[in-house]
Amino acid sequence: MALSRFERFLGRLLRAVVWMLFAAFKLFAPQQRHGVSRLPPITNPLLLLSAVQLARKIRRKEVTSVEVVQAYIDRIQEVNPLINAMVKDRFSAALQEAAQVDKLIEEETGGEEVLEDRLPLLGVPITVKEAFALQGMPNSTGLLTRRDLVSGVDAPSVALLKRAGAIPLGVTNCSELCMWLESHNHLYGITNNPYDFERIAGGSSGGEGSILGAGASVIGIGSDIGGSIRIPCFFNGIFGHKPSTGIVSNDGQYPPASGLQMGFLCTGPMCRYAEDLIPMLSIMGGPNANKLGLSAEVDLKKLRFFSVPHNGGSHLVSPVDAQLLQAQKMVVRRLEADLGVEVQELFIPQLKYSFQIWGTMMEAAGKDGKPPTTFAELMSEGGKKIWPVWELFKWFLGFSSHTLAAIGLALVELFQSSHPSPFILQQKESLQQELEEMLGTDGVLLYPSHPHVAPKHHYPVFTPFNFSYTGIFNILGLPVTQCPLGLSEEGLPLGVQIVTGKLQDRLSLATALYLEKAFGGWREQGKSAAKP
């Protein structure tokens, strides 16, 4: 009861503070202005094929890699001025690499099967979150002091995809230092949602989500420590997967994780079509992917399904929107009707403390006893030490080189306790045990991706803890696939998280394939959703 009263007090205090900050933000922040209100429709049919289909057509010489790469370059040039998703391109180099692919295919004597086995993504374009090292591209993560940094090597996950034949087109925007729900920084600006330019694309992999959702990329790479793959995938109507912990290397991205955070950060695939998830994860995981048994057939009728409609009513988190609750109910009805399974609806009380669990574990010292690097220290990289209160004063005067969200996070750190709450640690352990026992090796859990559809620009400052719907699964180390479920009444993407037990990624990926067929998957902007 005492904790509940404290939560209510904290919630009221937070709302009062953010209202003042938001009022100032709306007064001083530059406003986005566009001459058009929606994206131009997709006219090139190559843009409506999955990466698997494109690779097959390229291998069979039904289309050249140059044609595919040029189609995506044209689409990016068409939509990027409206969404500001790609921040640096390598179009000339990509076309040269595509020409080399076409020459390789012409000279290949081993047949299509050899190419498919050796280079499964040969000639397929890809985009990369700017936080990852991509040779010759910037790797600033939106930090002004890193604006001149150019990567000399590829991050391991990027290298593996390039080795499989994928051709990078460029890097995409993210939130400053990858720790906010909106992809906005003072180096590249703000990224818009392709379904509504006045709404956010999510963060921190928001540029990646936006470029994919706009049909200007087919596959991409994101990272996720609190929902940074799943939230942008949800807001932009695409698929994404947070793998089981330890499968895909997190090396080669900035900022690096520290303390226990290294066990919470995940690198994973983002894409428009569900059939691309398993090939991408198989490649990105390298030898570790063998632990997942991704090639094993999954019989959905033999799985146990559970549905949790909300987190139990935390005072720090918004209630789940009625449209999202209804979408999840439609999934339940469809599973029961098609597969003959019984989906058990559950209420798990420990989920109410998701944010407190996430915050406590993120601040915990590592096994070596060292605390994680603070956000203020990361903001100071390459420059003078950041003093959050002084930085906020500078921001009010228009002189800060940091976003309000970044400054706010640094301010929050000043008030965090260095002594974790025994009660919260108990809730974490209890939740971990309950979910692992419940899911086992054949359980699938449906859970909301976020309390709301994509909010308008800057509105997450009112609801900074809503990400805990995704963040809790980073702490628990469970794999999660984000799946789109058509469009809302406003024409915005709906979706759901599909959670499974550790190393049971193939179950959520198989469920995503099924739901894509049932609900239509990614939908082009302005196209009405099919009735499930």
Secondary structure, 3 states (H helix, E strand, C coil): CHHHHHHHHHHHHHHHHHHHHHHHHHHHCCCCCCCCCCCCCCCCHHHHCCHHHHHHHHHCCCCCHHHHHHHHHHHHHHHHHHHCCEEEECHHHHHHHHHHHHHHHHHCCCCHHHHHHHCCCCCCEEEEECCECCCCCECCCCCHHHCCCECCCCCHHHHHHHHCCCEEEEEECCCHHHCCCCCEECCCEECEECCEEEEECCCCCHHHHHHHHCCCCCEEEEEECCCCCHHHHHHCCCEEEECCCCCCCCCCECCCCCHHHHHCCEEEEEECCHHHHHHHHHHHCHHHHHHHCCCCCCCHHHCEEEECCCCCCCCCCCCCCHHHHHHHHHHHHHHHHHHCCCEEECCCHHHHHHHHHHHHHHCCCCCCCCCCCCHHHHHCCCCCCCCHHHHHHHHHCCCCCCCHHHHHHHHHHHCCCCCCCHHHHHHHHHHHHHHHHHHCCCEEEEECCCCCCCCECCHHHCCCCCCHHHHHHHHHCCCEEEEEEEECCCCCEEEEEEEECCCCHHHHHHHHHHHHHHHCCCCCCCCCCCCC
